[in-house]
Amino acid sequence: MKILVTGGGGYLGSVFCRLAWSAGFDVVNLDTGFYRDGWMRLASWSEPPLHDQDVRRVEESTLRGYDAVVHMGELSNDPVCNLDPVVTAEINHHASVRLAGLARRAGVKRFVYMSSASIYGAAADQVVDESTPIQPLTPYGHCKASSERDISALATDDFSPTFLRNSTAYGASPRMRFDIVLNNLCGLAHTTREIRMTSDGSPWRPLVHAEDIARAICEVLRAPREAIHNEIFNVGDDEQNYRVREIAETVAAVFPGCGLQFGPPGTDKLSYRASFAKIHRHLPGFKCRWNLRRGAEQLRDFYQRIQLTPEMFRARAHTRARQIEYLRTTGQIDEHYFWVDQ
Ligand SMILES: NC(=O)c1ccc[n+]([C@@H]2O[C@H](COP(=O)([O-])OP(=O)(O)OC[C@H]3O[C@@H](n4cnc5c(N)ncnc54)[C@H](O)[C@@H]3O)[C@@H](O)[C@H]2O)c1
């Protein structure tokens, strides 16, 4: 099966491309390379063939001949989307819907869209499933919601979009992100032996390993059409709904000698627990192989192996909003985030 992966050079994309490649999929990566400075070179990782291109400039001809598109090429968290909600909408909403439309015209049968469980918003202690009304809180969440709605409307007998509402990811990747909760806390524990939480850690945050997300995508690509056609799936595992407090305590336990302090309640509005019954029902081959404890141990070993220093941990290329701000203020990308030299 021939797959075009947009954003395949990112944190999740580089894990997915490698796993899909070794599972026998014919993978091509299309990425504009915002974070190319942040590659952790390890002997066992290699990059797939690359179309160095912005998704907004993709033409129908680029998409011909592919069986599926896995669309990950968006701005990927709240801080980076808050920098400019207008450009965020151009990339995360309009370009995603346009790409899906072009894919349909080009005869691509499947379109996997990387949505986010954060679109459930402040669901407090409620357990959310795919039928729960969404309450996006931010430009990032609003774009995910709009893209789901508009891409879903493109579904036909010959074009099957699938929407993966991923939990917050964690785990080792060659294109490491330190701005997601477990990777960040483990980085603090490794570099400073001290975690100072700004909140009391009471919000719920489902987590899922990057490799388990990659496996979920592979299952969607392999599944019979009726199992995935225009379906939404929460991606994760019921066992991996954690309170932020538990995440921090696990990290402190895995990194010996790490101090831990909590802040006052109420500073983190995002809180939700998710049900993952549907993905297991529709895709019986999908199973999460990782959990919080094992993920923290993997990161501890990974950070030791790459000799993560405080400078590497703080480097802009591993924090999405700081890298985009840097590219903008140094004039490397224009006001619409196109590279100025292309
Ligand atoms: N990492 C998580 O915890 C998580 C959770 C839920 C959903 N997601 C979603 O999964 C997807 C991938 O996330 P990630 O963590 O790998 O993010 P990432 O920022 O590491 O990767 C995104 C990649 O997309 C590329 N990209 C961005 N805009 C582009 C454009 N206009 N044209 C071409 N390429 C472009 C970037 O260069 C980058 O390589 C995103 O859509 C994100 O919203 C991620």
PDBQT file of the ligand as one rigid body, heavy atoms in Angstrom, charges set to zero:
ROOT
HETATM    1  N1  LIG A 401       1.985  14.911  19.830  1.00  0.00    +0.000 N 
HETATM    2  C1  LIG A 401       0.795  14.863  20.428  1.00  0.00    +0.000 C 
HETATM    3  O1  LIG A 401       0.674  14.743  21.667  1.00  0.00    +0.000 OA
HETATM    4  C2  LIG A 401      -0.466  14.936  19.597  1.00  0.00    +0.000 A 
HETATM    5  C3  LIG A 401      -1.685  14.654  20.200  1.00  0.00    +0.000 A 
HETATM    6  C4  LIG A 401      -2.854  14.746  19.461  1.00  0.00    +0.000 A 
HETATM    7  C5  LIG A 401      -2.792  15.111  18.123  1.00  0.00    +0.000 A 
HETATM    8  N2  LIG A 401      -1.599  15.380  17.547  1.00  0.00    +0.000 N 
HETATM    9  C6  LIG A 401      -1.582  15.785  16.131  1.00  0.00    +0.000 C 
HETATM   10  O2  LIG A 401      -0.738  14.908  15.398  1.00  0.00    +0.000 OA
HETATM   11  C7  LIG A 401      -0.091  15.627  14.346  1.00  0.00    +0.000 C 
HETATM   12  C8  LIG A 401       1.420  15.454  14.472  1.00  0.00    +0.000 C 
HETATM   13  O3  LIG A 401       1.835  15.899  15.759  1.00  0.00    +0.000 OA
HETATM   14  P1  LIG A 401       3.361  15.967  16.170  1.00  0.00    +0.000 P 
HETATM   15  O4  LIG A 401       3.428  15.916  17.645  1.00  0.00    +0.000 OA
HETATM   16  O5  LIG A 401       4.146  15.009  15.366  1.00  0.00    +0.000 OA
HETATM   17  O6  LIG A 401       3.698  17.462  15.696  1.00  0.00    +0.000 OA
HETATM   18  P2  LIG A 401       5.053  18.073  15.103  1.00  0.00    +0.000 P 
HETATM   19  O7  LIG A 401       4.947  19.537  15.244  1.00  0.00    +0.000 OA
HETATM   20  O8  LIG A 401       6.230  17.385  15.679  1.00  0.00    +0.000 OA
HETATM   21  O9  LIG A 401       4.988  17.657  13.570  1.00  0.00    +0.000 OA
HETATM   22  C9  LIG A 401       4.209  18.325  12.616  1.00  0.00    +0.000 C 
HETATM   23  C10 LIG A 401       4.984  18.300  11.315  1.00  0.00    +0.000 C 
HETATM   24  O10 LIG A 401       4.177  18.927  10.339  1.00  0.00    +0.000 OA
HETATM   25  C11 LIG A 401       4.968  19.787   9.566  1.00  0.00    +0.000 C 
HETATM   26  N3  LIG A 401       4.122  20.868   9.070  1.00  0.00    +0.000 N 
HETATM   27  C12 LIG A 401       3.476  21.814   9.794  1.00  0.00    +0.000 A 
HETATM   28  N4  LIG A 401       2.825  22.659   8.977  1.00  0.00    +0.000 NA
HETATM   29  C13 LIG A 401       3.057  22.209   7.709  1.00  0.00    +0.000 A 
HETATM   30  C14 LIG A 401       2.671  22.678   6.425  1.00  0.00    +0.000 A 
HETATM   31  N5  LIG A 401       1.936  23.783   6.269  1.00  0.00    +0.000 N 
HETATM   32  N6  LIG A 401       3.094  21.975   5.344  1.00  0.00    +0.000 NA
HETATM   33  C15 LIG A 401       3.865  20.851   5.476  1.00  0.00    +0.000 A 
HETATM   34  N7  LIG A 401       4.275  20.386   6.678  1.00  0.00    +0.000 NA
HETATM   35  C16 LIG A 401       3.864  21.069   7.768  1.00  0.00    +0.000 A 
HETATM   36  C17 LIG A 401       6.061  20.291  10.489  1.00  0.00    +0.000 C 
HETATM   37  O11 LIG A 401       7.226  20.725   9.792  1.00  0.00    +0.000 OA
HETATM   38  C18 LIG A 401       6.309  19.076  11.386  1.00  0.00    +0.000 C 
HETATM   39  O12 LIG A 401       7.364  18.280  10.885  1.00  0.00    +0.000 OA
HETATM   40  C19 LIG A 401      -0.558  17.072  14.469  1.00  0.00    +0.000 C 
HETATM   41  O13 LIG A 401      -1.670  17.272  13.632  1.00  0.00    +0.000 OA
HETATM   42  C20 LIG A 401      -1.002  17.165  15.916  1.00  0.00    +0.000 C 
HETATM   43  O14 LIG A 401      -1.966  18.170  16.105  1.00  0.00    +0.000 OA
HETATM   44  C21 LIG A 401      -0.423  15.295  18.247  1.00  0.00    +0.000 A 
ENDROOT
TORSDOF 0
